[in-house]
Amino acid sequence: MKLFVGIDVSSQELEACFMNADGDKLETLTVKNNLNGASHLRDQIVAAADKLAVTEIHIGLEATSVYSWHPAMYLHQDPALRERKAKVFTLNPKLISKFREAYADMDKTDRLDAWVIADRLRFGRLTTTIVMQEQYVALQRLTRMRFHLVHNLAREKQYFLQNLFYKCNAFTTEVDSSVFGHALMEMLSEKFSLDDIAEMDVADLADYLRDKGRNRFPDPERVARCIQQAARASYRLSKVVEDSIDLVLGTSIESIRSIQKQLKDLDKAIERVLDGIQGAQCLLSVPGIGKVYAAGLLGELGDIERFKDQAAVAKYAGLTWRRHQSGVFEAEDTARIKSGNRFLRYYLVEAANSVRMRDEEFGEYYRKKYHEVPKNQHKRALVLTARKLVRLVDVLLRSGQLYTPRKKVTTAKD
């Protein structure tokens, strides 16, 4: 006999519903979403399990951002529950929402939501279930923060370029060096006016670039001449507008440098956690998958044994296409599912793009898919290559193998 416990989670409370294998509601209770509340809920689950002499306990919570993480981890790690063969499932809210639609006349309350979760547990057929181990959670927090900072950096750079156009609208067309290099950022942060730059001696400007750029410019004199040409060709601003733009550019430069420093600190922390995770070397052996992509994949996947097979991994990432068949008709053009872990999908697609440029087998597969259709060629080919990468990632992590290019890796039948 199994005991099913559905838990509706909010920031303040945990609403729980106990259900038996026949679908009968045994008990409901509400506790605070804190350590004391979770401890009381654990005691009640243990008491009910012992009273009914159950052989297994299934506990389900909706994956509601940060609110469900603490109770899920607490119940997953609790020794008393482990002794009674308890399994903790974190469920996609969309799964519960679709399941609730079967009960057309049901109201929506926290207590009824807990009942629906318990009933969904009773039906089984759950794929991605058990909460991840702490080392994977730690890696996930770091990689998601890195993802957040990288996108913030891209937005900040775009905002910087918009304001740079006010100050020197000809800069990006005349100067082929990256404006985000250390030397040019220093020059812009020192609030030189366009007239100051235009009238500066080329040799002096070249020496300035050479010094600030730590001798990394291959031809500082040429860059200096390009900068002066841009300064002379740009519109002039009034003093009050120029001062405002200089302040905005300086502030933006500080933000960019701050984010870049934070990214370096995160990369060091990610590397430390990644070194202690089994399976990291398997992914790093694939040409094109570096530490950032390996950490992102492992942080979102967790232990690969959470998934039944590679198809379950693909579905979790949202790299699955719905089948449309009726009678003898079988649709060829079908849509990709809209659900899935967007972070895992991002790392798989980005990693696939990197791998296909370094590995012959993936490169050939990408080119084949690219030429199959006349529209959206790159996007389609890249997503399909990412789906192929799922199979490789799955078998490497399950088998502990290192990837050998040009050598087929033995995979289980799809």
N, C-alpha and C positions, 0 to 999 in steps of 0.2 A: 504494500500500500504506500502511496505517495501523499505527501502534504504539499500543497501549493500555497505560496504566500505572495500576494500581489501588494506592492507598496506604491502609493502615489506620493510623489516627493514635491515639496515646496521649500522655500528658503527657511520657513519657520517650523513646519510640521511634517510628520510622516504618517500617512493614513494607510493602515494595513488591513488586508482581508485574508482570512484563512479559508481554504477550500479543500475538500477531499476529491478523490478521483472521480466521483459520481457528479461533481459539480455542485454539491451542497455547501452552502456557506456555513462555516463552523463558528467563526468569531470575527469581530471587527474591533479595532482599537486605534486611538490617535495618540501619538507621542511627539515630544519636541524633537526637532532635527538637530540634536546635539549628542554628546557622548552618553549622558544619562538616559536620554530617550531611546537611543539605539540599544543600550544595555538592557533596558526594560523590555524592549521589543524582542531582543535575543532570548531573554528568560521566558517570555511567553511562547515563543516558537519552540524552544526546547521542551517546555512543559506540555505543549500540545502534541509534539512528536512522541514523547514518552507515553503519554496517555493513550494515544491511538496506536502505538507500537508500529510506527511507519518505518519503511525500509529506506526511504529517500526523501529529501526535502528540496523543493525547487523554489527559489526566491527570485522574484522579478521586480525590477525598478525601471522606469523610463529614464533614458539618458538625457536628463534635463540639465545640461551645462554643468556647472560646478556643484549644484545642489545635491546631486545624487552620488557624487564621487565618494564622499566620506562614509555615508552609510553602506554603500556597496563594498568598499574596501574593508570596513569594519566587520560586516557580516561574512565576507569572503574569507577573512583571516581568523575568525573566531575559532578557538580550539574545540569548544563544545559543539558547534555546528558542524565543523569538519568531522568530528567523531561520529556524527549522525548522518554523514554523507550528504551534506547540504551543498547545493550548487547555486551560485548567484548569477543571474542573467541581467545584463543591461540591455534594454529593448529600445529600438528606434521608435520615437513617438509617432511617426507616420504609420508604423505597423499596428500600433494600438488604435490609432484613429480610424484606420481602414477596418479593423476588426470590430470596432464599436458600431460601425455603420450597419452591421448585420442585426443589431438590436435597434430597429428604427424608432421605436417609441420611448427609448430610454433617455432620461434627463442626463445632464452632465454636472456631476458633483464630484468632489474629491473621493467620497466614500464609494460612489459607483465606479469611478475610474480605477480604484484599487480592485474592485470586484472584476472589472473587465480585464485587468492585467493578470489576475489570478486565473481567470477562465482561459486567457490566451496561453498561459503557461501550461494549462491542463491539456490543450490541444497538441502541444509539442511542435515538432518540425522547426525548431529554432536553429539558426546557423551560427552566427557570431554571438557568443554567449558570455563566457566567463570573463570577469574583469581582469585587466592586465596586471602582471606582476609589477612591483614598485620600480624596478630598474627601467622598465619600458615606460612607465608613467613619467618618471623623471626625464627620460630622453624626449618623450612627447612634449612635455612642457617647454623644454629648451628649444626644440625644433619649431614648435608653433610660435614661440616668441621671436625666433630668428625670421620665420616667414613674415610675421607682422612687421618687424623692423626693415626687412628688405623692401617690402611694399611701401613703407613710410619713406624710406630713402629714395625710392623711385619718384614718389610724389613730390618730395622736397627738392629733388634735382630739377624736376619739371617746373616747379614754381620758381626756382632760382633762374632758370633759363628765360622764363617769361619776364622777370624783372631785369635781367641782363639786357634784353632787347630794348628796354627803355633807355638804359645807360649807353649801350653801344650796339645799335641794331645791325651793324655790318660784321660783328665779331664772328658769328658762326659761319658766315660765307667766306670770310677772308682768312681765318685762322683754322688750320686743319688739325692742330693739337687739341687734346681734350681739355676743356675749360675746367674740369674737375681735378686736374693735376695739381700737385702741391704748389708749384711755382706760380701758376696763373691764379689760383685761389688766394695766395698771399698778395699778389699784385692788386687784385680786386678788393681785398679786405682792407688794404691800406688807403683806400679812397683817393687814388689818383684821379684827377679830372681827365677828360679826353684831351684837352689842350696840353696838360702836363705830359701825357703819353706821346702825343703827336710831336711835341717839341723836344722830347728827350733825345739825347744822342743815342744812335743805334748801338754803339759799342757799350755804353753805360747800361742800356736796357738789356742787352745780351748778357752782360756780367751779372746783372740782377737776376735774370732767369737762370743763369748757370749756378749761381749761389743758392737761390731758393729751391731750385730743382735738383740740387745735390749732384750736378754734372750728369743728369740723366737725359738731357736734350742732346740728340745727335748733331743738331745744327742750330744752336741758340740764336745766331745772327739772322738766319732766315726767319725763324719764328718771331724775332723782334721786329723785323721789317714788316711781316704780315700783321702784327698787332698794331704797329703805327699806321699802316694802310687802312686798317679797320677803324682806328680812331679818327683819322682824317675824313673817312667816307661816311661817318655816322652823323645823325642829327644831333644838334646841341640842345641841352635842356636849360631851363632857367635855374638859378642858384637854389631856390627853395625846393624845386622838384628834384634836382640832382642830389641835394643833401638827404632828402627822404629816401631816394632810391639807394644811395650809398648805405644808409642805415639798414634798409631792408635786406640788401645783399649781404652785409656783414652778419646780420642775424641769421640769415639762411645758411651762410657758410659755417657758422658755429653749430647750427642744428645738424648739418651734413656731417661735420667732423665728429660730433657727439655720437650720432648714430653709427658711424663707421667704427668708432672706438668700442661701442657697446657690442657690435657684431664680432669684433675680434675677441672680446671677453667671452661671448657666448660660444664661439667656435672652440675656444680652449676648453670650456666646460663640457661641450658636446663630445669632444675628443676623449676626455677623461671617462665619461660614462660609456661611450661606445667601446672603449678598450676592454670593458668588463662584461660585454654582452656576447654571448655565444651566437655565432652566426654572422657576426660583423665581417669577419675575414672572408666568408663565403661570398658576400655581396661585393666586397672590395676587390675580389679577384676578377670581377666582370669589367672589361675595359670600358671606361666612360662613367662608371659609378664610383664617385669619390666619397669622402667622409660625409659631406653634407647630404647627398642623396641616400647613402646607406643609413645614416641616422634618421632621416625623414621617413624612410620606408619602415625601419624597425620600430620607430617610435609610434607609428600608426598601426602597424600589424600586431605588435606584441609577439607572444609565443605563437608560432605558426600552427601549433596543434590546436589552437582555438578554432581553426577552420577545418571543415571536413575534407576539402580538396581545393585545387586551384580555381575551380569554378566558383566556390564560395568566396575566395579571396577577390576574384574579379567582380562578383556581385557587390561585395562590401565596398569596393572602390568605385562602383558605378560604371564599370567597363563591361556591361552586358547589354545585349540587344534583345528586345522583345520578339518572340516568334509569333507570326501571324499566319495561321493555317486553317483552312476550312475545306473539307472534302478533298478534291484533288488539287485545290489551289494552294500554293505556298508563296507568300510574298517574299521578294528578294530585297526590297528596300524597306528596312524596318528601323525604328527609332531607338536610340540608346536610352536606357532608363535614366530618369532624372534624379533618383535618390543616390545615396552612396556617400562615402567619406571623401569630401572634397580635397582634404589635405593629402590623403593617400593617392588620390587620382592625380593631383598636381605633381607629386614626386615621381609617380610612375611615368607620366607623360614627359616630364623634363628629363628624367633618366633615360627614357627610350630615345629621345632626341640626341642625347649625348652618346649613347651606346651605338646607335645606327651609324654614326660618323666614324666609329673606331673599330667596329666588328663587322667582318665581311658578311656573315650570315644575316645579321639584322639589317645591314645596309641593302642587301639584295632584296630582302622581304619588303623593306620600306619602298624601294624603287618599283617593285612589282605592284604594290598596292597604289602607288602614286599614279601609275599609268593606266589603272583600271577604269578611272572615271574622268570626265572632262571638267568637273567643278569641284571646288574645295579639296583639291588634290592633297596638299600638304597636311591640312588638318585631319582629313580622313586617314591618310596613310600613317600619320604619327599616332593617332589613337589606336589604330589596329596594331601598330608596332608595340605600343604600350600593353595591349592585351596579350601579345606574344611574350612580352617581358614578364608578365604575371606568372606564366607557366615556368619560366626559368627561375624566377625568384622563389617560387613555391618549392620546386624540387631541390634547389640548392640548400634552402633552410631546413627542409625535412631530412635530407640525406647527409648534411654537413660536408658536401663536396665543394671543392674549388672549381671554378669555371675554367675550362680549357678551350680556347678558340679553335674552331674547325673540328671540334670533337663533340659528337652528339651526347647530350646528357640523357640518361635513361629516365623517362617520365612514366607516371602511371597513366592509364588510359583515361581520357577526358570523360 
